[in-house]
Amino acid sequence: MYKLYWAQSTGAFVVHAALNESQASHELVVLDYDNGEHKSEPYTRINPTGEIPTLVLPDGAVLTETVAMVLHLSEVFPDTGLLPAPGSQERAMAYRWLLYMATKTYTHDLRYYYPERYTTQGERTDGIKAVGLELMERSLILMDGILGKQTFLAGEQVSIADTYLAMMSMWHPDGNAYLHKLTNIERVVEVVRSRPAIREIWDQNFPQG
Ligand SMILES: N[C@@H](CCC(=O)N[C@@H](CS)C(=O)NCC(=O)O)C(=O)O
């Protein structure tokens, strides 16, 4: 059985979605994010980054990094369709956008939500937040442009990259209201959130959207 260390509206969402899509037997361990449970033991003994999520595999191995988790699940459950066929151009595109979101969009979000980490100037974080938001929006606008030319991030087939994007777009501080400006992403979010494996967990994570 998989064990997912989880908190609401965090990166744990996409991994939970992948487990549900794969019908993988799993349990959630709910962390008290607001009170910083992820920053203290015993959690940091399991995941020394103190970040959420963590996925413990059935053999007890500990996996961190959301993209590593969804790529691994797509290999273990190849028939689930989390990703297009191995070796295909579409799969390459799914890798491209998953890595783009994890290394760019996600970090812009962190700059907005944790600005104090990006300065030695104490309380003076307004500029850092503003830059984080601007970069986050630029990154979403870029993907909205891609989705103006093709149905999903990997091509014509929905994949876990689209679920990742739906999560990223819900992290915009204006949530759905901002998405009305990005109608291609809005369309993809609609497809993702109505998938049977995701419908049940969407509201739990994104009650505002
Ligand atoms: N690169 C990591 C980032 C994980 C991450 O930053 N998670 C956020 C929640 S969405 C977190 O734990 N933030 C708390 C913190 O950084 O203190 C991944 O993809 O798993």
The ligand as a MOL file (V3000), in Angstrom:
LIG
                    3D

  0  0  0     0  0            999 V3000
M  V30 BEGIN CTAB
M  V30 COUNTS 20 19 0 0 0
M  V30 BEGIN ATOM
M  V30 1 N 9.8640 20.4620 -5.3850 0
M  V30 2 C 8.9130 20.0090 -4.4050 0
M  V30 3 C 8.2090 21.2260 -3.8290 0
M  V30 4 C 7.2790 20.8540 -2.7080 0
M  V30 5 C 6.7610 22.0850 -1.9720 0
M  V30 6 O 7.3710 23.1430 -2.0010 0
M  V30 7 N 5.6210 21.8980 -1.3010 0
M  V30 8 C 5.0440 22.9880 -0.5780 0
M  V30 9 C 3.5370 22.7990 -0.4680 0
M  V30 10 S 2.7670 22.9590 -2.0060 0
M  V30 11 C 5.5780 22.9860 0.8240 0
M  V30 12 O 5.7630 21.9530 1.4220 0
M  V30 13 N 5.7970 24.1650 1.3460 0
M  V30 14 C 6.1820 24.3060 2.7010 0
M  V30 15 C 7.5340 24.8440 2.8290 0
M  V30 16 O 8.2450 24.9730 1.8340 0
M  V30 17 O 7.8840 25.1590 3.9510 0
M  V30 18 C 7.9350 19.0250 -5.0240 0
M  V30 19 O 7.6480 19.1240 -6.2410 0
M  V30 20 O 7.4680 18.1080 -4.3120 0
M  V30 END ATOM
M  V30 BEGIN BOND
M  V30 1 1 1 2
M  V30 2 1 2 3
M  V30 3 1 2 18
M  V30 4 1 3 4
M  V30 5 1 4 5
M  V30 6 2 5 6
M  V30 7 1 5 7
M  V30 8 1 7 8
M  V30 9 1 8 9
M  V30 10 1 8 11
M  V30 11 1 9 10
M  V30 12 2 11 12
M  V30 13 1 11 13
M  V30 14 1 13 14
M  V30 15 1 14 15
M  V30 16 2 15 16
M  V30 17 1 15 17
M  V30 18 2 18 19
M  V30 19 1 18 20
M  V30 END BOND
M  V30 END CTAB
M  END
